[in-house]
Amino acid sequence: MGIFAKIKNGLKKTRENMSASVTSMLHSFTKIDEDLFEELEELLVMGDVGVPTAEKICARLREEVKKQGITDPDQITGLLKGIVADMLRGGEELKIGTKPSVILVVGVNGVGKTTTIGKMAALLTKQGKKVILGAADTFRAAALEQLEVWAKRSGADLVSQPPGSDPAAVVFDSIAAAKSRGADVVICDTAGRLHNKKNLMEELAKINRVIQREAPESDREVLLVLDAATGQNAVIQARQFMAAADITGIVLTKLDGTPRGGVILAIRDELGLPVKFIGVGEQIDDLQPFDADAFAEALFAKQE
């Protein structure tokens, strides 16, 4: 299956929930008027795009309709596709140009964080990069076990310490291993606890100090993994993590299993965070580098 086909297939439920409703609504109108824009805004909000973002999309749509002198409702879909792509575009590329580069992965438990790390490692290894995984989620023995499996599957090295160890010490060891082994990228897992934000902030601050001290010249990404199925709760989680860490990008997982993929627009627009990867399936190659144009095209693809 090609990349576009994977994305299209992964967005099937969101497309059925949001895009199909929009298309059906547009077919019910014979002219473009304020009623059309109001209904469209309502459908976007119901599709987890969020009120502020839905308002912004409709405002831009009104401008384009006026500017281009469009009167046929059937032409709205094409305009929507362009607006969505524009809104999502920018900052998708991973900044990992140094050797080593460091990727810190954060997110609450259950969002697919460890799986995302494994799939990212597989993707980078396939690109010819030597990858080291740092098991800095030392609070869950299961996290280490999962990473061990993914290290073997992806061909990455694993650095770990016994459960309960200091996460920052694992990060220190991982960077040291990367330097000594000539690795290109270090990907560090972190604990997914959000019930005590103060502890989370202190832990992440300590890890960041270690990275700054041990790899001051290295490119660094702090990626927040969010579960698309949580809808608007993903935006709330993102706000909380932004208060605790300098998030550089988003990984949105489990898009294939939810009709709530419209939340990607709210995250990008309301929080200004670029989307780096999307998860569109269970397979090792189903974590896809984000492409705004391909996403918009797949979101508004014709129903089969």
C-alpha angles and dihedrals in degrees: 000000000000124000095257091047090052092051093044091049091045091054094049096110094044090047091051091047102042114009096043090051091050092049092048091049093049091052089056092061125077094189139026110252141142092277089060092052092047092051091046092051090050092051092049091051090049087051090061095254089127129235100269093048094044089052091049093049092050092047090053090045091054089052093050093046090051095043094048095038092234117174103164114091089209089070092059093083092061091050091047091052091054094046092049092049091049091049093051098040123105138061096029096131118094111240100225104131098129128078106261107020120183127224116189113195120204136174142117121286115275099032094103097261099147092042089050090053091051093049092046089052090051091050094049093044089052087055089058098259124138107232132196121196117210113205096211094152090092094160096075119054087196090062091059092046090051092049091050089056092047093047089057093045095048099039093241127139118245128218117191146151131206118289112279094032122136108278091213089057090056090051089049091052092046093054091045090051091049091053095047095044097041093242121175101210137023115201114192125197118211135197114276101218120133102161091092108039093180092061091044092052092048092048094049091044090054092048091049091051089054092050092047092050098042100035106021095154095044124111109247134200125187106197123193115208114212130182110233090209091070091067114189090005086072088064090052091049091049091053091051094050092045087060090053102039143021095254113199099182150351134248110199111201137190095028090146093062101049142061089211100083090120087084087082088076093052092049093049096042104037097038102028092227117146118230110236102176140006127205112223103167150353100271123102091249095047094094101094129195103244119259114183095201094048090047093051091045092051093044092057098033116134116269114254 
